Amino acid sequence: MSESIGCFPSGQPIRIVTQTDRTPKRVFVLGVYASAVHARWIGEDGITRITALAVASEPEIFWTGEGSEQLIATITPPNAIGTLKSAGQNLNGPSGRALDEHILAPLGLTRKDAWLCDLVPHSCMNPGQEAALKREGLPVPNWPRVPECLADEARRSEIMTELNTSEAQVLITLGDLPLFWFARHFGSKPRLSSYGSDISHYGQAHTLRLPDRTITLLPLAHPRQIARLGAHSEHWASIHASWKAAPPSHLPSLQNQ
C-alpha cells in the first residue's frame, strides 16, 4: 500500500492498494475498485450501531479476509465509543475468495500467476455507508465517493503500464465496468452481454489489440455475480457455474508450464 488519500470513520488512512508482487504473470485481472476491512460497531450499550462499517484499507489487493479479527482489534471505534468486532466472513474478502475459487482455480492458476488491478485503486464511500454515518450523527470523513469517471486517460495509462509490466498475455475483466472504462478504448465491446449471455458465448477468448501488442481478452462476470454475493444476477451466477465446469483450455500462457 502507498500514500493516504483520506481517512475512514475510524481515523485509519485510506490508501492506494496495488499489486505488490511485480514479477511477470500469466494473467492480468482487472476489477472495479478496492474494498475495505469491515467491522460491526457496537455501542457502549451493547447495541449494534452499524452492522458493516468500513474501518481500514484492504491489506492487499483482492484481499481474502484473512486476519480480519486481528486487524480490527487494533483499530479504535469512531469517537472512541464502544467496540469493533469483525463484520463476518461474508463482508471481509468475499470478492478475493470468489476470484481464487471461481476464476483462477478453474483455469489452473493461483495468485502467484496473476497480476491484480482495479480501475479505482482505493476504497470508495457508497451511499449506504454515508447514510449509516449520518444516521449515527457522525461527520462524513474525507473519504472519496465512487467517482462518475472510473478511469480517465491518465488512469488508463497507469493501468496499461501495469499490464505491460506484468507481461501477461491474457486480460481477464470482471463485469461491465472494466470493459467500458478500459478495454473498450482498445477495441473491446463495451459490456459483458455484448459478447453473448449464453453458455456457448460466455467466457470465451477474444483478441484485443493494444498499442504495441496483441493479447487475449477473457471477459467474465464480476465476483459479486458469480459468487452470489448480496444483490446479484442469478443468470450470470448460473452461466458462470457452467463455464467453471468447462473453462477454455486453449488460452495462451495457461497451458501447463
Sequence and secondary structure as in RCSB ss.txt:
>XXXX:A:sequence
MSESIGCFPSGQPIRIVTQTDRTPKRVFVLGVYASAVHARWIGEDGITRITALAVASEPEIFWTGEGSEQLIATI
TPPNAIGTLKSAGQNLNGPSGRALDEHILAPLGLTRKDAWLCDLVPHSCMNPGQEAALKREGLPVPNWPRVPECL
ADEARRSEIMTELNTSEAQVLITLGDLPLFWFARHFGSKPRLSSYGSDISHYGQAHTLRLPDRTITLLPLAHPRQ
IARLGAHSEHWASIHASWKAAPPSHLPSLQNQ
>XXXX:A:secstr
   EEEE TTS EEE       S  SEEEEEEE  EEEEEEE TTS EEEEEEEEEE SSTT   TTHHHHHHTS
  GGG SEEEE  GGGSSHHHHHIIIIIIGGGT  GGGEEEEEEE S  B HHHHHHHHHTT    S  B  S S
  HHHHHHHHHHHHHHT SEEEEESHHHHHHTGGGGT  SSGGGG SSTTTTT  EEEE SS EEEEEEE  HHH
HTT SS  HHHHHHHHHHHHS  S  TT S  
